[in-house]
């Protein structure tokens, strides 16, 4: 009985493996397009890491928290710099519009200047 179960499970795994190989394989371009055009929802929260590299190869790393919301014809997002200390609490807000010829509205808050 136990040997029969093992045989059936092995047979099922083999059939599933052959079936998955028979499916059409996606090209790299198709994968990129599927990711780019996927449905993303109306809002998002992101934890970002920005690495700045100068011409000598030294790096500076910034940690950022981003919130965004899609309102249909406009999308609003705000980013808060969390670290390092010299940019902490700096924030950047962007409102993007679908209207042709209308530029994005952008604001930056610099805590050192309190503006």
N, CA, C and O atoms as CSV, one atom per row, in Angstrom:
chain,resi,resn,atom,element,x,y,z
A,1,UNK,N,N,0.828,-1.196,0.000
A,1,UNK,CA,C,0.000,0.000,0.000
A,1,UNK,C,C,0.870,1.256,0.000
A,1,UNK,O,O,0.631,2.184,-0.773
A,2,UNK,N,N,1.891,1.281,0.880
A,2,UNK,CA,C,2.771,2.435,0.969
A,2,UNK,C,C,3.545,2.611,-0.330
A,2,UNK,O,O,3.743,3.742,-0.775
A,3,UNK,N,N,3.981,1.538,-0.936
A,3,UNK,CA,C,4.719,1.582,-2.198
A,3,UNK,C,C,3.830,2.104,-3.322
A,3,UNK,O,O,4.305,2.823,-4.201
A,4,UNK,N,N,2.556,1.753,-3.302
A,4,UNK,CA,C,1.609,2.230,-4.311
A,4,UNK,C,C,1.438,3.748,-4.200
A,4,UNK,O,O,1.404,4.433,-5.223
A,5,UNK,N,N,1.333,4.277,-3.002
A,5,UNK,CA,C,1.199,5.724,-2.791
A,5,UNK,C,C,2.429,6.459,-3.314
A,5,UNK,O,O,2.311,7.486,-3.982
A,6,UNK,N,N,3.600,5.928,-3.008
A,6,UNK,CA,C,4.843,6.558,-3.473
A,6,UNK,C,C,4.883,6.564,-4.995
A,6,UNK,O,O,5.283,7.558,-5.600
A,7,UNK,N,N,4.468,5.447,-5.627
A,7,UNK,CA,C,4.454,5.362,-7.086
A,7,UNK,C,C,3.485,6.387,-7.680
A,7,UNK,O,O,3.822,7.052,-8.659
A,8,UNK,N,N,2.303,6.522,-7.112
A,8,UNK,CA,C,1.298,7.461,-7.628
A,8,UNK,C,C,1.788,8.899,-7.466
A,8,UNK,O,O,1.633,9.707,-8.382
A,9,UNK,N,N,2.371,9.225,-6.327
A,9,UNK,CA,C,2.883,10.579,-6.102
A,9,UNK,C,C,4.004,10.890,-7.095
A,9,UNK,O,O,4.051,11.981,-7.663
A,10,UNK,N,N,4.908,9.925,-7.300
A,10,UNK,CA,C,6.002,10.112,-8.263
A,10,UNK,C,C,5.449,10.312,-9.667
A,10,UNK,O,O,5.941,11.169,-10.401
A,11,UNK,N,N,4.449,9.549,-10.053
A,11,UNK,CA,C,3.828,9.670,-11.374
A,11,UNK,C,C,3.185,11.051,-11.545
A,11,UNK,O,O,3.336,11.674,-12.595
A,12,UNK,N,N,2.474,11.529,-10.525
A,12,UNK,CA,C,1.844,12.838,-10.600
A,12,UNK,C,C,2.884,13.950,-10.728
A,12,UNK,O,O,2.708,14.868,-11.529
A,13,UNK,N,N,3.949,13.881,-9.960
A,13,UNK,CA,C,4.999,14.896,-10.036
A,13,UNK,C,C,5.634,14.899,-11.424
A,13,UNK,O,O,5.918,15.967,-11.967
A,14,UNK,N,N,5.859,13.733,-11.999
A,14,UNK,CA,C,6.439,13.639,-13.342
A,14,UNK,C,C,5.507,14.239,-14.386
A,14,UNK,O,O,5.957,14.985,-15.255
A,15,UNK,N,N,4.211,13.923,-14.315
A,15,UNK,CA,C,3.239,14.451,-15.280
A,15,UNK,C,C,3.153,15.970,-15.158
A,15,UNK,O,O,3.128,16.667,-16.172
A,16,UNK,N,N,3.109,16.489,-13.942
A,16,UNK,CA,C,3.049,17.941,-13.739
A,16,UNK,C,C,4.302,18.597,-14.282
A,16,UNK,O,O,4.227,19.671,-14.878
A,17,UNK,N,N,5.438,17.978,-14.089
A,17,UNK,CA,C,6.701,18.524,-14.615
A,17,UNK,C,C,6.688,18.602,-16.129
A,17,UNK,O,O,7.110,19.611,-16.695
A,18,UNK,N,N,6.213,17.557,-16.801
A,18,UNK,CA,C,6.140,17.579,-18.271
A,18,UNK,C,C,5.137,18.612,-18.758
A,18,UNK,O,O,5.359,19.274,-19.772
A,19,UNK,N,N,4.036,18.747,-18.034
A,19,UNK,CA,C,3.015,19.710,-18.427
A,19,UNK,C,C,3.553,21.133,-18.321
A,19,UNK,O,O,3.290,21.953,-19.201
A,20,UNK,N,N,4.299,21.440,-17.266
A,20,UNK,CA,C,4.822,22.790,-17.112
A,20,UNK,C,C,5.874,23.095,-18.171
A,20,UNK,O,O,6.011,24.248,-18.580
A,21,UNK,N,N,6.629,22.080,-18.630
A,21,UNK,CA,C,7.611,22.286,-19.687
A,21,UNK,C,C,6.935,22.515,-21.028
A,21,UNK,O,O,7.501,23.169,-21.904
A,22,UNK,N,N,5.730,21.982,-21.197
A,22,UNK,CA,C,5.018,22.120,-22.459
A,22,UNK,C,C,4.420,23.514,-22.625
A,22,UNK,O,O,4.103,23.917,-23.744
A,23,UNK,N,N,4.260,24.261,-21.524
A,23,UNK,CA,C,3.704,25.600,-21.617
A,23,UNK,C,C,4.681,26.516,-22.339
A,23,UNK,O,O,5.895,26.312,-22.301
A,24,UNK,N,N,4.124,27.531,-23.000
A,24,UNK,CA,C,4.943,28.478,-23.749
A,24,UNK,C,C,5.865,29.246,-22.808
A,24,UNK,O,O,5.426,29.724,-21.762
A,25,UNK,N,N,7.122,29.362,-23.170
A,25,UNK,CA,C,8.100,30.099,-22.367
A,25,UNK,C,C,8.045,31.566,-22.758
A,25,UNK,O,O,7.919,31.893,-23.938
A,26,UNK,N,N,8.140,32.449,-21.774
A,26,UNK,CA,C,8.107,33.885,-22.018
A,26,UNK,C,C,9.502,34.388,-22.363
A,26,UNK,O,O,10.501,33.910,-21.826
A,27,UNK,N,N,9.551,35.353,-23.261
A,27,UNK,CA,C,10.823,36.001,-23.566
A,27,UNK,C,C,11.109,37.053,-22.496
A,27,UNK,O,O,10.216,37.416,-21.731
A,28,UNK,N,N,12.335,37.539,-22.439
A,28,UNK,CA,C,12.693,38.597,-21.504
A,28,UNK,C,C,11.855,39.842,-21.733
A,28,UNK,O,O,11.416,40.482,-20.777
A,29,UNK,N,N,11.629,40.190,-23.003
A,29,UNK,CA,C,10.817,41.367,-23.340
A,29,UNK,C,C,9.391,41.213,-22.824
A,29,UNK,O,O,8.813,42.168,-22.306
A,30,UNK,N,N,8.816,40.010,-22.962
A,30,UNK,CA,C,7.456,39.776,-22.481
A,30,UNK,C,C,7.374,39.885,-20.959
A,30,UNK,O,O,6.391,40.399,-20.424
A,31,UNK,N,N,8.397,39.406,-20.267
A,31,UNK,CA,C,8.411,39.512,-18.810
A,31,UNK,C,C,8.464,40.972,-18.389
A,31,UNK,O,O,7.730,41.388,-17.493
A,32,UNK,N,N,9.333,41.758,-19.034
A,32,UNK,CA,C,9.441,43.188,-18.720
A,32,UNK,C,C,8.111,43.894,-18.971
A,32,UNK,O,O,7.671,44.696,-18.147
A,33,UNK,N,N,7.466,43.601,-20.105
A,33,UNK,CA,C,6.185,44.228,-20.416
A,33,UNK,C,C,5.109,43.831,-19.408
A,33,UNK,O,O,4.298,44.667,-19.010
A,34,UNK,N,N,5.092,42.572,-18.995
A,34,UNK,CA,C,4.110,42.131,-18.000
A,34,UNK,C,C,4.291,42.857,-16.675
A,34,UNK,O,O,3.312,43.214,-16.021
A,35,UNK,N,N,5.533,43.075,-16.281
A,35,UNK,CA,C,5.800,43.801,-15.034
A,35,UNK,C,C,5.421,45.272,-15.191
A,35,UNK,O,O,4.781,45.844,-14.308
A,36,UNK,N,N,5.812,45.888,-16.310
A,36,UNK,CA,C,5.566,47.326,-16.512
A,36,UNK,C,C,4.078,47.643,-16.592
A,36,UNK,O,O,3.634,48.653,-16.046
A,37,UNK,N,N,3.302,46.795,-17.264
A,37,UNK,CA,C,1.886,47.077,-17.484
A,37,UNK,C,C,0.964,46.393,-16.469
A,37,UNK,O,O,-0.249,46.355,-16.674
A,38,UNK,N,N,1.520,45.853,-15.380
A,38,UNK,CA,C,0.686,45.175,-14.389
A,38,UNK,C,C,-0.182,46.185,-13.646
A,38,UNK,O,O,0.151,47.367,-13.560
A,39,UNK,N,N,-1.272,45.711,-13.125
A,39,UNK,CA,C,-2.160,46.540,-12.308
A,39,UNK,C,C,-1.473,46.776,-10.970
A,39,UNK,O,O,-1.080,45.819,-10.302
A,40,UNK,N,N,-1.322,48.034,-10.567
A,40,UNK,CA,C,-0.580,48.340,-9.345
A,40,UNK,C,C,-1.463,48.779,-8.192
A,40,UNK,O,O,-0.972,48.930,-7.074
A,41,UNK,N,N,-2.728,48.986,-8.423
A,41,UNK,CA,C,-3.603,49.432,-7.347
A,41,UNK,C,C,-3.635,50.943,-7.256
A,41,UNK,O,O,-3.016,51.636,-8.064
A,42,UNK,N,N,-4.362,51.456,-6.264
A,42,UNK,CA,C,-4.548,52.898,-6.127
A,42,UNK,C,C,-3.598,53.554,-5.154
A,42,UNK,O,O,-3.445,54.776,-5.173
A,43,UNK,N,N,-2.953,52.771,-4.300
A,43,UNK,CA,C,-2.012,53.376,-3.361
A,43,UNK,C,C,-0.860,52.411,-3.097
A,43,UNK,O,O,-0.962,51.206,-3.326
A,44,UNK,N,N,0.247,52.988,-2.605
A,44,UNK,CA,C,1.428,52.174,-2.341
A,44,UNK,C,C,2.262,52.806,-1.241
A,44,UNK,O,O,2.255,54.023,-1.056
A,45,UNK,N,N,2.970,51.972,-0.525
A,45,UNK,CA,C,3.953,52.382,0.466
A,45,UNK,C,C,5.239,51.653,0.128
A,45,UNK,O,O,5.226,50.447,-0.117
A,46,UNK,N,N,6.354,52.379,0.113
A,46,UNK,CA,C,7.627,51.775,-0.268
A,46,UNK,C,C,8.730,52.171,0.702
A,46,UNK,O,O,8.758,53.290,1.214
A,47,UNK,N,N,9.630,51.239,0.941
A,47,UNK,CA,C,10.864,51.513,1.657
A,47,UNK,C,C,11.977,51.468,0.616
A,47,UNK,O,O,12.193,50.439,-0.025
A,48,UNK,N,N,12.684,52.588,0.450
A,48,UNK,CA,C,13.671,52.708,-0.616
A,48,UNK,C,C,15.062,52.918,-0.044
A,48,UNK,O,O,15.230,53.466,1.045
A,49,UNK,N,N,16.054,52.469,-0.800
A,49,UNK,CA,C,17.450,52.744,-0.494
A,49,UNK,C,C,18.066,53.397,-1.721
A,49,UNK,O,O,18.039,52.824,-2.811
A,50,UNK,N,N,18.618,54.583,-1.551
A,50,UNK,CA,C,19.272,55.307,-2.632
A,50,UNK,C,C,20.774,55.284,-2.352
A,50,UNK,O,O,21.218,55.702,-1.283
A,51,UNK,N,N,21.548,54.796,-3.312
A,51,UNK,CA,C,22.998,54.775,-3.172
A,51,UNK,C,C,23.594,55.742,-4.175
A,51,UNK,O,O,23.431,55.573,-5.384
A,52,UNK,N,N,24.287,56.759,-3.671
A,52,UNK,CA,C,24.939,57.758,-4.516
A,52,UNK,C,C,26.419,57.405,-4.604
A,52,UNK,O,O,27.084,57.238,-3.582
A,53,UNK,N,N,26.936,57.291,-5.834
A,53,UNK,CA,C,28.336,56.927,-6.041
A,53,UNK,C,C,29.008,58.045,-6.817
A,53,UNK,O,O,28.572,58.389,-7.916
A,54,UNK,N,N,30.075,58.618,-6.248
A,54,UNK,CA,C,30.767,59.707,-6.939
A,54,UNK,C,C,31.822,59.146,-7.893
A,54,UNK,O,O,31.984,57.930,-7.994
A,55,UNK,N,N,32.536,60.027,-8.589
A,55,UNK,CA,C,33.508,59.606,-9.614
A,55,UNK,C,C,34.683,58.827,-9.020
A,55,UNK,O,O,35.350,58.087,-9.744
A,56,UNK,N,N,34.950,58.973,-7.730
A,56,UNK,CA,C,36.041,58.218,-7.081
A,56,UNK,C,C,35.568,56.872,-6.549
A,56,UNK,O,O,36.370,56.086,-6.046
A,57,UNK,N,N,34.280,56.606,-6.658
A,57,UNK,CA,C,33.735,55.324,-6.224
A,57,UNK,C,C,33.232,55.285,-4.792
A,57,UNK,O,O,32.751,54.244,-4.343
A,58,UNK,N,N,33.329,56.393,-4.062
A,58,UNK,CA,C,32.803,56.376,-2.688
A,58,UNK,C,C,31.277,56.488,-2.724
A,58,UNK,O,O,30.699,57.155,-3.582
A,59,UNK,N,N,30.657,55.821,-1.775
A,59,UNK,CA,C,29.199,55.722,-1.751
A,59,UNK,C,C,28.597,56.442,-0.554
A,59,UNK,O,O,29.174,56.478,0.533
A,60,UNK,N,N,27.409,57.019,-0.787
A,60,UNK,CA,C,26.577,57.572,0.274
A,60,UNK,C,C,25.210,56.919,0.132
A,60,UNK,O,O,24.650,56.870,-0.964
A,61,UNK,N,N,24.678,56.423,1.231
A,61,UNK,CA,C,23.412,55.688,1.201
A,61,UNK,C,C,22.334,56.505,1.909
A,61,UNK,O,O,22.562,57.052,2.988
A,62,UNK,N,N,21.164,56.578,1.290
A,62,UNK,CA,C,20.003,57.273,1.849
A,62,UNK,C,C,18.867,56.261,2.016
A,62,UNK,O,O,18.596,55.469,1.113
A,63,UNK,N,N,18.216,56.293,3.162
A,63,UNK,CA,C,17.033,55.465,3.405
A,63,UNK,C,C,15.808,56.362,3.307
A,63,UNK,O,O,15.777,57.448,3.887
A,64,UNK,N,N,14.792,55.901,2.567
A,64,UNK,CA,C,13.624,56.735,2.253
A,64,UNK,C,C,12.344,55.929,2.460
A,64,UNK,O,O,12.306,54.729,2.189
A,65,UNK,N,N,11.310,56.591,2.938
A,65,UNK,CA,C,9.963,56.011,3.025
A,65,UNK,C,C,9.081,56.797,2.066
A,65,UNK,O,O,9.056,58.027,2.119
A,66,UNK,N,N,8.353,56.102,1.189
A,66,UNK,CA,C,7.523,56.769,0.186
A,66,UNK,C,C,6.082,56.293,0.296
A,66,UNK,O,O,5.808,55.114,0.520
A,67,UNK,N,N,5.173,57.243,0.131
A,67,UNK,CA,C,3.736,56.959,0.083
A,67,UNK,C,C,3.196,57.553,-1.212
A,67,UNK,O,O,3.559,58.671,-1.579
A,68,UNK,N,N,2.334,56.818,-1.907
A,68,UNK,CA,C,1.735,57.365,-3.127
A,68,UNK,C,C,0.277,56.927,-3.224
A,68,UNK,O,O,-0.124,55.882,-2.711
A,69,UNK,N,N,-0.492,57.766,-3.902
A,69,UNK,CA,C,-1.923,57.506,-4.081
A,69,UNK,C,C,-2.332,57.974,-5.468
A,69,UNK,O,O,-1.993,59.081,-5.889
A,70,UNK,N,N,-3.058,57.126,-6.166
A,70,UNK,CA,C,-3.536,57.440,-7.505
A,70,UNK,C,C,-5.000,57.865,-7.414
A,70,UNK,O,O,-5.844,57.123,-6.912
A,71,UNK,N,N,-5.286,59.071,-7.908
A,71,UNK,CA,C,-6.645,59.615,-7.874
A,71,UNK,C,C,-7.283,59.619,-9.264
A,71,UNK,O,O,-8.232,60.363,-9.508
A,72,UNK,N,N,-6.771,58.800,-10.163
A,72,UNK,CA,C,-7.319,58.762,-11.516
A,72,UNK,C,C,-6.535,59.647,-12.455
A,72,UNK,O,O,-5.609,59.188,-13.124
A,73,UNK,N,N,-6.905,60.925,-12.508
A,73,UNK,CA,C,-6.221,61.854,-13.415
A,73,UNK,C,C,-5.005,62.510,-12.779
A,73,UNK,O,O,-4.303,63.280,-13.434
A,74,UNK,N,N,-4.751,62.218,-11.526
A,74,UNK,CA,C,-3.547,62.733,-10.871
A,74,UNK,C,C,-3.041,61.707,-9.867
A,74,UNK,O,O,-3.803,60.915,-9.312
A,75,UNK,N,N,-1.737,61.749,-9.653
A,75,UNK,CA,C,-1.106,60.866,-8.676
A,75,UNK,C,C,-0.281,61.726,-7.728
A,75,UNK,O,O,0.481,62.591,-8.161
A,76,UNK,N,N,-0.441,61.479,-6.432
A,76,UNK,CA,C,0.268,62.256,-5.425
A,76,UNK,C,C,1.206,61.333,-4.665
A,76,UNK,O,O,0.830,60.226,-4.280
A,77,UNK,N,N,2.429,61.801,-4.456
A,77,UNK,CA,C,3.377,60.997,-3.693
A,77,UNK,C,C,4.226,61.900,-2.804
A,77,UNK,O,O,4.447,63.073,-3.105
A,78,UNK,N,N,4.692,61.322,-1.707
A,78,UNK,CA,C,5.570,62.035,-0.799
A,78,UNK,C,C,6.643,61.074,-0.314
A,78,UNK,O,O,6.379,59.905,-0.030
A,79,UNK,N,N,7.865,61.599,-0.228
A,79,UNK,CA,C,9.006,60.813,0.218
A,79,UNK,C,C,9.614,61.486,1.440
A,79,UNK,O,O,9.792,62.703,1.461
A,80,UNK,N,N,9.930,60.692,2.454
A,80,UNK,CA,C,10.585,61.177,3.664
A,80,UNK,C,C,11.956,60.522,3.776
A,80,UNK,O,O,12.062,59.295,3.768
A,81,UNK,N,N,12.998,61.329,3.880
A,81,UNK,CA,C,14.338,60.791,4.076
A,81,UNK,C,C,14.484,60.417,5.548
A,81,UNK,O,O,14.245,61.242,6.430
A,82,UNK,N,N,14.875,59.182,5.808
A,82,UNK,CA,C,15.001,58.677,7.170
A,82,UNK,C,C,16.436,58.727,7.679
A,82,UNK,O,O,16.667,58.938,8.869
A,83,UNK,N,N,17.390,58.534,6.790
A,83,UNK,CA,C,18.800,58.561,7.172
A,83,UNK,C,C,19.639,58.851,5.940
A,83,UNK,O,O,19.179,58.624,4.820
A,84,UNK,N,N,20.861,59.347,6.117
A,84,UNK,CA,C,21.598,59.627,7.351
A,84,UNK,C,C,21.088,60.905,8.008
A,84,UNK,O,O,20.155,61.545,7.524
A,85,UNK,N,N,21.721,61.259,9.119
A,85,UNK,CA,C,21.250,62.377,9.947
A,85,UNK,C,C,21.236,63.710,9.204
A,85,UNK,O,O,20.378,64.550,9.475
A,86,UNK,N,N,22.175,63.923,8.266
A,86,UNK,CA,C,22.234,65.231,7.598
A,86,UNK,C,C,21.064,65.484,6.644
A,86,UNK,O,O,20.819,66.632,6.273
A,87,UNK,N,N,20.336,64.433,6.239
A,87,UNK,CA,C,19.164,64.622,5.373
A,87,UNK,C,C,17.870,64.143,6.035
A,87,UNK,O,O,16.798,64.206,5.433
A,88,UNK,N,N,17.979,63.669,7.267
A,88,UNK,CA,C,16.800,63.158,7.985
A,88,UNK,C,C,15.716,64.233,8.055
A,88,UNK,O,O,15.999,65.403,8.310
A,89,UNK,N,N,14.476,63.816,7.824
A,89,UNK,CA,C,13.269,64.657,7.829
A,89,UNK,C,C,13.144,65.577,6.615
A,89,UNK,O,O,12.178,66.333,6.519
A,90,UNK,N,N,14.101,65.526,5.688
A,90,UNK,CA,C,13.896,66.204,4.410
A,90,UNK,C,C,12.786,65.442,3.690
A,90,UNK,O,O,12.763,64.211,3.713
A,91,UNK,N,N,11.882,66.154,3.061
A,91,UNK,CA,C,10.797,65.475,2.356
A,91,UNK,C,C,10.561,66.111,0.999
A,91,UNK,O,O,10.833,67.292,0.781
A,92,UNK,N,N,10.048,65.294,0.099
A,92,UNK,CA,C,9.794,65.710,-1.272
A,92,UNK,C,C,8.395,65.241,-1.644
A,92,UNK,O,O,8.065,64.065,-1.487
A,93,UNK,N,N,7.570,66.170,-2.142
A,93,UNK,CA,C,6.209,65.833,-2.548
A,93,UNK,C,C,6.037,66.138,-4.033
A,93,UNK,O,O,6.511,67.160,-4.530
A,94,UNK,N,N,5.355,65.238,-4.729
A,94,UNK,CA,C,5.154,65.379,-6.168
A,94,UNK,C,C,3.696,65.066,-6.505
A,94,UNK,O,O,3.151,64.053,-6.065
A,95,UNK,N,N,3.074,65.944,-7.288
A,95,UNK,CA,C,1.740,65.695,-7.826
A,95,UNK,C,C,1.877,65.627,-9.340
A,95,UNK,O,O,2.283,66.599,-9.977
A,96,UNK,N,N,1.540,64.480,-9.911
A,96,UNK,CA,C,1.620,64.271,-11.365
A,96,UNK,C,C,0.220,64.309,-11.959
A,96,UNK,O,O,-0.730,63.782,-11.381
A,97,UNK,N,N,0.108,64.942,-13.125
A,97,UNK,CA,C,-1.186,65.111,-13.780
A,97,UNK,C,C,-1.184,64.438,-15.149
A,97,UNK,O,O,-0.160,64.402,-15.831
A,98,UNK,N,N,-2.348,63.899,-15.546
A,98,UNK,CA,C,-2.493,63.278,-16.864
A,98,UNK,C,C,-2.741,64.296,-17.969
A,98,UNK,O,O,-2.592,63.973,-19.148
A,99,UNK,N,N,-3.114,65.507,-17.612
A,99,UNK,CA,C,-3.458,66.521,-18.610
A,99,UNK,C,C,-2.240,66.849,-19.472
A,99,UNK,O,O,-1.148,67.086,-18.955
A,100,UNK,N,N,-2.442,66.859,-20.797
A,100,UNK,CA,C,-1.359,67.193,-21.716
A,100,UNK,C,C,-0.921,68.637,-21.504
A,100,UNK,O,O,-1.760,69.532,-21.395
A,101,UNK,N,N,0.355,68.862,-21.448
A,101,UNK,CA,C,0.892,70.202,-21.293
A,101,UNK,C,C,0.953,70.712,-19.860
A,101,UNK,O,O,1.476,71.799,-19.613
A,102,UNK,N,N,0.430,69.951,-18.922
A,102,UNK,CA,C,0.470,70.383,-17.523
A,102,UNK,C,C,1.667,69.728,-16.827
A,102,UNK,O,O,1.786,68.503,-16.796
A,103,UNK,N,N,2.536,70.547,-16.278
A,103,UNK,CA,C,3.714,70.051,-15.579
A,103,UNK,C,C,3.342,69.540,-14.194
A,103,UNK,O,O,2.310,69.914,-13.635
A,104,UNK,N,N,4.190,68.687,-13.654
A,104,UNK,CA,C,4.011,68.204,-12.286
A,104,UNK,C,C,4.236,69.352,-11.308
A,104,UNK,O,O,5.013,70.268,-11.577
A,105,UNK,N,N,3.551,69.291,-10.176
A,105,UNK,CA,C,3.825,70.208,-9.066
A,105,UNK,C,C,4.756,69.477,-8.108
A,105,UNK,O,O,4.525,68.314,-7.779
A,106,UNK,N,N,5.811,70.160,-7.658
A,106,UNK,CA,C,6.782,69.541,-6.771
A,106,UNK,C,C,7.157,70.495,-5.649
A,106,UNK,O,O,7.302,71.700,-5.854
A,107,UNK,N,N,7.311,69.924,-4.454
A,107,UNK,CA,C,7.722,70.693,-3.291
A,107,UNK,C,C,8.799,69.921,-2.546
A,107,UNK,O,O,8.821,68.691,-2.557
A,108,UNK,N,N,9.683,70.654,-1.904
A,108,UNK,CA,C,10.695,70.033,-1.054
A,108,UNK,C,C,10.712,70.768,0.275
A,108,UNK,O,O,10.642,71.996,0.316
A,109,UNK,N,N,10.807,70.004,1.373
A,109,UNK,CA,C,10.915,70.592,2.702
A,109,UNK,C,C,12.330,70.335,3.215
A,109,UNK,O,O,12.777,69.189,3.271
A,110,UNK,N,N,13.024,71.395,3.583
A,110,UNK,CA,C,14.378,71.318,4.119
A,110,UNK,C,C,14.326,71.656,5.604
A,110,UNK,O,O,14.151,72.824,5.954
A,111,UNK,N,N,14.471,70.677,6.483
A,111,UNK,CA,C,14.311,70.927,7.921
A,111,UNK,C,C,15.358,71.909,8.472
A,111,UNK,O,O,15.067,72.632,9.425
A,112,UNK,N,N,16.548,71.949,7.905
A,112,UNK,CA,C,17.564,72.882,8.410
A,112,UNK,C,C,17.120,74.331,8.228
A,112,UNK,O,O,17.461,75.199,9.032
A,113,UNK,N,N,16.352,74.587,7.158
A,113,UNK,CA,C,15.856,75.938,6.886
A,113,UNK,C,C,14.442,76.164,7.432
A,113,UNK,O,O,13.939,77.288,7.447
A,114,UNK,N,N,13.818,75.081,7.875
A,114,UNK,CA,C,12.427,75.096,8.334
A,114,UNK,C,C,11.510,75.655,7.253
A,114,UNK,O,O,10.552,76.370,7.546
A,115,UNK,N,N,11.809,75.327,6.020
A,115,UNK,CA,C,11.004,75.763,4.871
A,115,UNK,C,C,10.832,74.627,3.899
A,115,UNK,O,O,10.185,74.792,2.865
